[in-house]
Amino acid sequence: MILKSVCALDCPDTCALDVHVDATGRAIKLAGDREHPITRGFLCGKVAKYLEREYHPERLLYPMRRTGAKGEGRFERIEWGEALDEIAARLSGVARAEGPEAILPYSYAGTMGFLNGAGMDRRFFHRLGASRLDRTICSAAGGEALTLSQGIKLGMEPEQFAHAKLIIAWGANVLGTNVHLWPWIVEARRKGAKFYVIDPIRNRTGNAADKHFAIYPGSDLALALGLIHVILRESLEDREYITAYTNGFHELMKLARDYPPERVAPLTGIAASEIEMLAREYGTARPAAIRLNYGVQRSERGGSAVRAIAALPVVTGSWRELGGGLQLTTSGAFELNRAALERPDLQCKSALGREARVVNMARLGHALVELSQPRVSALIVYNSNPAAIAPHQNKVLSGLRREDLFTVVLEQFQTDTADYADIVLPVTTFLEHTDLYLAYGHYYLQLARPALHAPGETKSNVEIFRLLAQRMGFADECFRDTEDDMIRAALASDSPYLRGITLERLEAEKSIRLSVSPSGAPFLPFASGGFRTKSGKFEFGAASLAYTPPAESRWGNAELAKAYPFELVSAKNDDSMNSTFGHRAEVDRQTSLLCIHPLDADSRGIVEGMPVEVFNTRGSCFFQAIFDDRLPRRVLRARSVRWNKHAPARYGVNCLTSDRLTDLGGGPTFYNCLVDVKPHLDGTFGTAK
C-alpha cells in the first residue's frame, strides 16, 4: 500500500512523498511522488533514508524526568499525567512568582508544518503571557531585506530556471540543499545556458558549475555593488523598467561609482577582470536568473548584501522575462490567516494583559545568563536543538546548566539539549501526524495525514500543547480545536493567492498550486512592477548599502585579524539538516572534519589527517584536518552541525561563533568568525576556554 505524505524538514523543496507500507502498517520505503511537479519522483539522500530515523532503536518513546546532573543525560521513565502535572505546576509557579515573561519558548524549523511548528504552541504561550521568541536563527536578515526592497517575499518559480541563459547560484549549494531545482538547471544548460557559482566554499554545486567564484566570507555586498558599477558604466541597465518601477536609483548610481572592480577585487578575493566579465554576462544575458540562498545573509552586512543582490534583476529589467529574476524565497505567497492560527489576541487574556517582551533566539546565551526583569526561569524547547545549533555555545551551555532553570524539551532523540532537560517529552515524526505545509522554494500548498502509527507514547506538538493548556486551566475554545479546525482557520484568508483552496480540496488533491497566476500560467511576480512596498515600487535603499567589512573578517578589526587570522565558515553539510541527523555515524564523521588549504596547514605545522584545535576568545573545539586547495587562503571550512556529545571535550563548532547580530532582522553572523588553528598533539582534549 502507498500512502501520501510531505517532507517536513527545513528545505525549500518541501517534497511530496509516497510512503510504501506493508500489511502490518510498517513503512518499508520512502519515495518521491512522481506526480508532484516539483518532487518529480526523487528524494534527497537525507530523506531517502529517513525510515532509519523513524525506526531507530534510540528514538524516544516515553516521557522522562532527569535523575542526574544537567548535561549528563541520565533520566527515568514517568507517566504522561505525571509529566504534564509537573510541567503545569512549575510553569504556574514561575508565572506567579516572577511573571509569565520569565517563561521562554524556544523553537524553529524542526518541522515546517504549520500546526506543529506555529499553531497550538503559539496559542498556548500567548495565553500564558510568556516571552515571545524572535525566530531569527536562519532567514531573518534576508527576509527583512526582501520586504524592505520588494514589499513581499516572492521569487521565481523553480520551473522557470529552465528558460534562463545564465544562472548564478549565489551562496546556494543547490545539489546539497535544494536538489529539486537541479533538473531545471540541467535543462537550461542543455540548451546552452551557463551556470556560475559564487561561494567561499567549492562544494558539490561549485564543482558542477561552469565557473566558481571563491568569494571571501561576508564580502557579497561589495561584489554586488561592483557588478552594478560595471552594468551602469557600460549602460546595460533597463532605464524604462527602472523609471517605471523603482525608487532611489540616482542614489544607487552615486553609490555604485565608488565600487569599481579594482576596489572590489581585494575586498572579495575575485579578480577585477572576472568581476567585469561576470557583470557583462549578467547584464547582457536574456534571460538571467539568480538563485540566492541564506548563506549570504549570515554575516554582519548580510541584510544589505541581499538588498544589493536583489537590485540586480531590477537594474537589468530581468524580472520582465520568463526565466529571469531571482529566487531567495517564495514564502510570502502563502498568505494564510496566521492570526487565526496563532491567536496573538490571547495575550490580552493572560496575566500580563498586554503583548509580552520579545527575546531574540540568536542571543539565547545572553537571555539565559544575563537577561533580567524578569530573568528566564523556565525554558520550553521544541523543534530545535539550541545546545548544538545556537551561536556562542559556551554561554548557551552555561545557561542550560543553571539548576534554577526549569527546562522542558520535546524531542525524538536524546540530543545535546535534551541532556539538559528536567522533563523530556517524546514527539511524533511528520509521518505520524496531520499538518499543512507551505514551501519557500515553490508555490504548492500541501496537506499530509498520518501515514504511520505513532510508536510508544509519542504525541504530536499540537496534542502536547493542547493537553498543557487543559492542565493550566485555559478554558478558551481554541484549545479544543482539532487539527482540521486549525487548518480551516488558517485557510480563511482574503489573499487572492489562496482563492478556492479548501481543506476538502487539499484532502482530495494533497498538493495545490497557489493562485499566483491565471490558469497555471508562469508566474512573473514583478514583470510589471507590482512591488508591495508603501510606494508600490522597488526600493533600492542605497543610503544603507555602503560596504564595511565585517569586524570578524580579514579586512575588519585589524587587531582581531592579527590574533585570529583564519575565517571559519561552518556551512551546511549535504547529508545533514542542521543537527537533525547528528545521530548517524556518517554524518558525525563528516562534521568532525576541518577543511584547510595545504599552504595554510603548512604554516601551522599541520599534516593532513592529524587532530587540530580551532580556537578564539569564545572557546575551542577539535577536528581532523583534511586538505582542500580550492579554498581561498585563510578560509577554513567545518561542516555543521555536529552533536556536542560526540565531539572531543563535548564542544561543537558553535562554541566559536559569536552572538553578534546582522544589520537587518537581528539574525546570527555564523559566517563571520575569526579563529586560529594548531595541531593537537598531546593526545588529550582540554575544555573550552
ROLO-411208 format. One line per 8 residues: their letters; for each residue z, x, y of C-alpha. Coordinates in steps of 0.2 Angstrom, whole numbers, plus 5000, padded with zeros to 4 digits. Example, Ala and Ser with C-alpha at 12.3 -4.5 7.8 and 13.67 -1.06 7.14 Angstrom:
<nodes>
as> 5039,5062,4978  5036,5068,4995;
</nodes>
This chain:
<nodes>
milksvca> 5000,5000,5000  4996,5006,5018  5007,5001,5032  5004,5004,5051  5015,5014,5062  5014,5025,5078  5020,5043,5081  5035,5043,5092;
ldcpdtca> 5035,5062,5096  5033,5068,5114  5014,5071,5114  5000,5064,5124  4991,5059,5109  5003,5045,5103  4994,5044,5086  4991,5028,5076;
ldvhvdat> 4997,5031,5058  4993,5025,5041  5009,5026,5030  5005,5026,5012  5019,5018,5002  5022,5017,4983  5028,5002,4973  5047,5007,4976;
graiklag> 5044,5007,4995  5044,5026,4997  5031,5034,5008  5020,5047,4999  5008,5051,5013  5005,5050,5031  4988,5050,5038  4979,5046,5055;
drehpitr> 4972,5029,5057  4953,5031,5055  4950,5015,5066  4960,5021,5081  4948,5028,5094  4960,5042,5099  4968,5047,5082  4951,5045,5073;
gflcgkva> 4959,5049,5056  4968,5065,5058  4985,5071,5062  4993,5087,5069  5001,5099,5057  5018,5094,5063  5017,5076,5059  5006,5078,5044;
kylereyh> 5022,5085,5036  5034,5073,5044  5039,5065,5027  5048,5081,5023  5059,5077,5038  5060,5059,5033  5067,5063,5016  5076,5079,5019;
perllypm> 5092,5081,5010  5101,5087,5026  5097,5071,5035  5112,5062,5042  5116,5046,5034  5134,5041,5039  5145,5041,5054  5156,5056,5055;
rrtgakge> 5171,5062,5065  5174,5081,5069  5188,5089,5060  5185,5107,5065  5184,5116,5082  5169,5111,5093  5154,5120,5088  5160,5124,5070;
grferiew> 5150,5109,5063  5164,5103,5052  5165,5084,5050  5172,5070,5039  5163,5053,5035  5170,5037,5043  5165,5019,5043  5154,5012,5057;
gealdeia> 5168,5000,5063  5180,5014,5065  5167,5025,5074  5162,5010,5086  5180,5006,5089  5185,5024,5094  5170,5026,5105  5173,5010,5114;
arlsgvar> 5192,5014,5116  5188,5031,5123  5174,5026,5135  5186,5011,5141  5200,5024,5144  5189,5036,5154  5182,5022,5164  5199,5015,5168;
aegpeail> 5207,5032,5172  5193,5041,5181  5180,5028,5184  5164,5024,5174  5154,5038,5183  5164,5050,5173  5153,5045,5158  5136,5053,5157;
pysyagtm> 5122,5048,5146  5110,5062,5141  5093,5058,5133  5075,5062,5134  5059,5060,5123  5066,5062,5106  5057,5046,5104  5043,5040,5116;
gflngagm> 5047,5022,5110  5051,5010,5125  5065,5001,5116  5074,5016,5108  5071,5028,5122  5074,5017,5138  5079,5000,5133  5096,4994,5126;
drrffhrl> 5104,5011,5131  5099,5009,5149  5106,4991,5149  5122,4997,5141  5125,5012,5154  5120,5001,5169  5133,4988,5164  5146,5001,5161;
gasrldrt> 5143,5009,5178  5140,5026,5170  5132,5040,5180  5113,5039,5180  5104,5053,5172  5089,5060,5182  5077,5064,5167  5068,5079,5174;
icsaagge> 5068,5091,5159  5049,5090,5156  5037,5082,5168  5047,5078,5185  5038,5091,5196  5021,5087,5190  5024,5068,5191  5030,5068,5208;
altlsqgi> 5016,5079,5214  5003,5067,5207  5012,5052,5215  5013,5061,5232  4994,5065,5231  4987,5051,5222  5000,5037,5223  4999,5034,5204;
klgmepeq> 4999,5045,5188  4982,5042,5182  4969,5053,5175  4953,5055,5165  4951,5046,5148  4950,5059,5134  4934,5052,5128  4926,5057,5145;
fahaklii> 4928,5076,5142  4913,5075,5130  4902,5072,5145  4908,5087,5155  4898,5103,5159  4913,5113,5162  4930,5110,5155  4946,5120,5162;
awganvlg> 4962,5120,5151  4975,5125,5164  4991,5128,5157  4986,5117,5142  4987,5123,5124  4975,5109,5118  4975,5115,5100  4994,5116,5099;
tnvhlwpw> 5000,5102,5110  4985,5090,5112  4974,5092,5097  4966,5075,5098  4957,5080,5114  4949,5094,5105  4934,5084,5096  4928,5079,5114;
ivearrkg> 4929,5097,5120  4919,5102,5104  4906,5088,5108  4904,5094,5126  4902,5112,5120  4889,5107,5108  4879,5100,5122  4881,5116,5132;
akfyvidp> 4897,5115,5141  4908,5130,5145  4926,5130,5141  4939,5140,5150  4957,5143,5148  4970,5148,5162  4986,5153,5154  4998,5168,5154;
irnrtgna> 4998,5167,5135  4982,5169,5125  4986,5156,5112  4975,5147,5099  4966,5137,5113  4963,5153,5123  4956,5162,5108  4944,5147,5106;
adkhfaiy> 4938,5147,5124  4923,5155,5131  4934,5164,5143  4953,5166,5145  4961,5170,5162  4978,5178,5159  4987,5172,5175  5004,5179,5180;
pgsdlala> 5018,5166,5177  5021,5155,5192  5006,5160,5202  4995,5145,5199  4997,5138,5216  4989,5155,5223  4975,5153,5211  4971,5135,5216;
lglihvil> 4971,5140,5234  4959,5154,5231  4947,5143,5222  4947,5131,5236  4944,5145,5248  4928,5150,5239  4922,5132,5237  4924,5129,5256;
resledre> 4917,5146,5261  4901,5143,5251  4900,5124,5256  4902,5117,5238  4913,5103,5244  4908,5085,5244  4911,5081,5263  4906,5062,5260;
yitaytng> 4920,5059,5247  4932,5069,5257  4929,5060,5273  4930,5043,5265  4945,5045,5254  4956,5059,5259  4969,5064,5272  4974,5081,5278;
fhelmkla> 4958,5090,5274  4957,5100,5290  4975,5107,5287  4969,5111,5269  4954,5121,5276  4965,5131,5288  4977,5135,5274  4964,5140,5261;
rdypperv> 4957,5153,5274  4972,5163,5271  4969,5164,5252  4953,5174,5249  4950,5181,5232  4955,5199,5237  4973,5192,5242  4974,5181,5227;
apltgiaa> 4969,5194,5214  4985,5204,5214  4996,5189,5215  4988,5181,5200  4983,5196,5190  4965,5189,5190  4951,5200,5197  4943,5194,5214;
seiemlar> 4926,5194,5206  4932,5182,5192  4941,5171,5205  4924,5169,5214  4915,5166,5198  4926,5153,5192  4926,5144,5209  4907,5144,5210;
eygtarpa> 4905,5137,5192  4918,5124,5195  4910,5119,5212  4893,5118,5205  4895,5111,5188  4892,5092,5187  4902,5085,5180  4918,5096,5179;
airlnygv> 4934,5092,5170  4952,5099,5171  4965,5097,5158  4981,5101,5167  4997,5102,5157  5015,5103,5161  5017,5121,5159  5010,5124,5176;
qrserggs> 5025,5115,5184  5039,5124,5176  5040,5136,5190  5048,5136,5207  5032,5131,5216  5026,5121,5201  5025,5104,5210  5015,5112,5224;
avraiaal> 5004,5120,5211  5000,5103,5203  4996,5096,5220  4984,5110,5224  4975,5109,5207  4974,5090,5209  4965,5093,5225  4951,5102,5216;
pvvtgswr> 4941,5087,5209  4944,5078,5226  4937,5093,5236  4921,5093,5225  4920,5075,5223  4921,5077,5204  4930,5060,5202  4914,5051,5206;
elggglql> 4906,5057,5189  4908,5051,5171  4916,5067,5163  4923,5073,5180  4940,5073,5187  4957,5079,5180  4970,5074,5167  4988,5078,5168;
ttsgafel> 4995,5061,5163  4989,5043,5161  5006,5036,5160  5005,5027,5177  4993,5014,5170  5007,5007,5158  5015,4996,5172  5027,4987,5160;
nraalerp> 5041,4977,5168  5054,4991,5167  5067,4982,5177  5067,4968,5164  5068,4980,5150  5081,4992,5158  5091,4979,5169  5097,4991,5183;
dlqcksal> 5104,4975,5191  5118,4976,5179  5126,4990,5189  5132,4977,5201  5142,4969,5187  5150,4985,5182  5167,4991,5188  5158,5001,5202;
grearvvn> 5149,4986,5209  5135,4997,5215  5122,5010,5209  5130,5025,5201  5128,5043,5205  5113,5052,5199  5115,5068,5188  5100,5080,5186;
marlghal> 5099,5084,5167  5091,5101,5171  5108,5106,5178  5119,5099,5163  5129,5115,5163  5134,5113,5181  5138,5094,5178  5149,5098,5163;
velsqprv> 5158,5113,5171  5158,5111,5190  5155,5093,5194  5170,5083,5201  5175,5067,5209  5174,5062,5196  5172,5076,5183  5161,5072,5167;
salivyns> 5174,5067,5154  5163,5058,5141  5145,5063,5136  5134,5052,5125  5118,5062,5119  5103,5054,5110  5085,5058,5109  5089,5076,5114;
npaaiaph> 5097,5092,5109  5104,5100,5125  5114,5114,5117  5097,5122,5112  5084,5115,5125  5094,5114,5142  5092,5129,5154  5107,5141,5157;
qnkvlsgl> 5113,5138,5140  5129,5148,5141  5135,5136,5155  5130,5121,5144  5139,5128,5129  5155,5131,5140  5155,5113,5145  5152,5107,5127;
rredlftv> 5167,5117,5121  5179,5108,5133  5192,5099,5122  5194,5086,5136  5176,5081,5135  5173,5067,5123  5156,5069,5116  5146,5057,5105;
vleqfqtd> 5129,5062,5098  5116,5050,5090  5106,5061,5078  5095,5063,5062  5101,5081,5059  5116,5092,5062  5109,5100,5077  5117,5113,5088;
tadyadiv> 5123,5098,5100  5129,5088,5085  5140,5103,5081  5150,5100,5097  5152,5081,5095  5168,5072,5092  5158,5057,5084  5141,5059,5076;
lpvttfle> 5131,5043,5073  5116,5043,5061  5100,5035,5068  5083,5029,5061  5067,5038,5062  5052,5030,5071  5045,5025,5054  5061,5014,5051;
htdlylay> 5062,5003,5067  5052,4992,5079  5045,4999,5095  5032,4998,5109  5023,5014,5114  5014,5020,5129  5004,5036,5130  5002,5049,5143;
ghyylqla> 4985,5056,5136  4975,5040,5134  4976,5021,5138  4981,5012,5122  4997,5002,5121  5004,5001,5103  5016,4992,5093  5025,4998,5077;
rpalhapg> 5035,4989,5065  5047,4997,5052  5036,5004,5038  5051,5011,5028  5068,5005,5024  5082,5014,5034  5092,5025,5022  5110,5026,5020;
etksnvei> 5119,5018,5035  5107,5024,5049  5104,5012,5063  5092,5012,5077  5097,5016,5095  5094,4998,5100  5106,4992,5087  5119,5005,5091;
frllaqrm> 5120,5001,5109  5119,4983,5106  5135,4985,5095  5144,4996,5108  5141,4983,5121  5149,4970,5110  5164,4982,5107  5165,4985,5126;
gfadecfr> 5166,4966,5129  5150,4964,5138  5145,4946,5137  5129,4947,5146  5115,4938,5136  5103,4953,5137  5114,4962,5124  5110,4949,5112;
dteddmir> 5091,4951,5114  5081,4955,5099  5068,4969,5099  5054,4955,5101  5064,4948,5116  5064,4965,5124  5045,4968,5121  5041,4951,5129;
aalasdsp> 5052,4956,5144  5043,4972,5146  5025,4964,5144  5030,4951,5158  5021,4961,5171  5009,4957,5185  4999,4973,5183  4981,4969,5180;
ylrgitle> 4981,4984,5168  4992,4973,5156  4982,4957,5158  4980,4947,5142  4991,4959,5132  5005,4949,5122  5016,4953,5108  5006,4941,5097;
rleaeksi> 4990,4951,5101  4999,4968,5098  5006,4961,5081  4988,4957,5076  4979,4972,5083  4993,4985,5084  4984,4995,5097  4976,4988,5113;
rlsvspsg> 4967,4997,5127  4974,4993,5144  4963,4983,5155  4959,4998,5166  4940,4994,5167  4929,4979,5163  4923,4976,5145  4929,4993,5139;
apflpfas> 4918,5002,5152  4923,5020,5156  4937,5021,5167  4934,5031,5183  4950,5029,5192  4946,5037,5209  4927,5036,5209  4928,5026,5225;
ggfrtksg> 4945,5031,5231  4957,5019,5225  4972,5030,5228  4989,5021,5229  4997,5031,5242  5003,5022,5258  4987,5027,5267  4976,5022,5252;
kfefgaas> 4969,5040,5252  4972,5056,5243  4985,5066,5252  4982,5085,5252  4999,5089,5259  4994,5106,5265  5009,5109,5275  5019,5111,5259;
laytppae> 5006,5121,5249  5008,5139,5256  5012,5151,5241  5028,5160,5240  5031,5170,5224  5045,5163,5213  5061,5173,5215  5061,5177,5197;
srwgnael> 5044,5185,5196  5036,5202,5198  5032,5198,5217  5048,5188,5220  5065,5196,5223  5062,5215,5223  5079,5220,5218  5080,5207,5204;
akaypfel> 5062,5213,5198  5068,5231,5198  5083,5227,5187  5074,5215,5175  5055,5219,5176  5049,5208,5162  5043,5190,5165  5048,5179,5150;
vsakndds> 5038,5164,5145  5046,5153,5132  5031,5142,5129  5030,5128,5116  5027,5133,5098  5012,5125,5090  5022,5119,5074  5037,5113,5084;
mnstfghr> 5041,5099,5095  5054,5107,5106  5069,5108,5094  5064,5093,5083  5058,5104,5068  5071,5118,5070  5077,5114,5053  5061,5120,5045;
aevdrqts> 5061,5138,5039  5043,5142,5045  5047,5135,5062  5063,5146,5063  5053,5161,5058  5040,5158,5072  5054,5155,5085  5063,5171,5080;
llcihpld> 5048,5182,5087  5046,5190,5103  5028,5195,5108  5026,5211,5119  5012,5221,5125  5011,5238,5115  5012,5248,5131  5027,5239,5137;
adsrgive> 5035,5241,5120  5032,5260,5120  5040,5261,5137  5056,5254,5130  5055,5263,5113  5052,5248,5103  5042,5249,5087  5034,5233,5080;
gmpvevfn> 5045,5223,5068  5061,5230,5075  5075,5219,5081  5076,5219,5100  5089,5212,5113  5082,5202,5128  5095,5200,5142  5098,5196,5160;
trgscffq> 5113,5192,5170  5115,5175,5162  5115,5181,5144  5107,5190,5129  5098,5185,5113  5089,5193,5099  5072,5193,5092  5060,5203,5081;
aifddrlp> 5047,5212,5091  5028,5209,5087  5014,5217,5097  5001,5207,5107  4989,5217,5118  4981,5201,5125  4997,5198,5135  4997,5203,5154;
rrvlrars> 5008,5219,5156  5026,5215,5159  5025,5197,5152  5035,5193,5136  5032,5178,5125  5045,5169,5115  5041,5153,5106  5053,5139,5110;
vrwnkhap> 5065,5132,5104  5075,5140,5090  5091,5132,5085  5105,5142,5091  5115,5141,5074  5100,5150,5066  5099,5164,5078  5109,5180,5078;
arygvncl> 5125,5178,5089  5121,5160,5090  5111,5160,5106  5094,5154,5109  5081,5158,5122  5088,5146,5135  5103,5157,5137  5091,5167,5148;
tsdrltdl> 5083,5153,5158  5091,5148,5174  5095,5131,5181  5086,5134,5197  5075,5119,5201  5057,5116,5205  5050,5112,5223  5047,5094,5219;
gggptfyn> 5055,5082,5206  5070,5093,5203  5063,5100,5187  5068,5116,5177  5060,5133,5181  5059,5138,5162  5044,5149,5165  5051,5159,5180;
clvdvkph> 5063,5170,5170  5066,5189,5173  5073,5199,5159  5074,5216,5151  5072,5221,5133  5078,5235,5122  5079,5240,5104  5094,5233,5094;
ldgtfgta> 5098,5247,5083  5116,5246,5079  5114,5233,5065  5126,5221,5074  5124,5207,5086  5135,5205,5101  5140,5190,5111  5130,5184,5126;
k> 5135,5192,5142;
</nodes>
